[in-house]
Amino acid sequence: MKFMVGNTAIGQANQLPRKHADIGVANLLHGSLTNLACKCSIKDTADFLIKKDRIVCAFCDREIVCLPPILGVYKATCSCCSSFSIKSTFVLDSRGLYTCTWCGRTK
């Protein structure tokens, strides 16, 4: 359908299906994740590098086994970490497992 506006023809844009990215981290296969919890960092300021089958802390080289692509990063309490009131960061991998970046355990 075309509309005439001041002697100018305007064509209607085709409506194509769109892919919506996941909130947060969108399917990362490589690169890095920033501001995560790690034993080497007092606050959640550690950067992790994404490898083939794990993520590795850029500061202390501690490895967390997870299978990229990384679908998301979430902040939640971990039952094995210091306190229930302290939240850690969890990485959601392609297997659907949430892995604590501080202790390496999965939910």
Sequence and secondary structure as in RCSB ss.txt:
>XXXX:A:sequence
MKFMVGNTAIGQANQLPRKHADIGVANLLHGSLTNLACKCSIKDTADFLIKKDRIVCAFCDREIVCLPPILGVYK
ATCSCCSSFSIKSTFVLDSRGLYTCTWCGRTK
>XXXX:A:secstr
 EEEETTEEEE           SSS  BSSEEEEEE  TT SSS EEEEE SSEEEETTT  EEE  SSB EEEE
EE TTSS TTSEEEEEE TTS EEETTT  B 
